[in-house]
Amino acid sequence: MEHAELIGQAGDAHGAAQLYRRLAQDHQEAFGRGSRGRLDAFQGESRWISRAAEQAAQQE
């Protein structure tokens, strides 16, 4: 998850969201739907999706 955060902090909000989505899928496959890692990854994904939308709005 640190890698996804670093990608987002470097300015690639969309890339960070994609990495978090993949992490959520991986956690689900390995530990089940209710795993803490899966839920944390979904939270990170939603945070970076929001930031990507903000960046897109600023460019308009």
JOWO-V934770 format. One record per residue. N is the residue number from 0. PSI is psi as a letter, one per 30 degrees, with the letter a starting at -180 (NA if undefined). Layout:
n=[N	N]
psi=[PSI	PSI]
This chain:
n=[0	1	2	3	4	5	6	7	8	9	10	11	12	13	14	15	16	17	18	19	20	21	22	23	24	25	26	27	28	29	30	31	32	33	34	35	36	37	38	39	40	41	42	43	44	45	46	47	48	49	50	51	52	53	54	55	56	57	58	59]
psi=[f	e	e	e	e	e	e	e	f	f	f	i	e	e	e	e	e	e	e	e	e	e	e	e	e	e	e	e	e	e	f	l	e	g	k	e	e	e	e	e	e	e	e	e	e	e	e	f	e	e	e	e	e	e	e	e	e	f	f	NA]
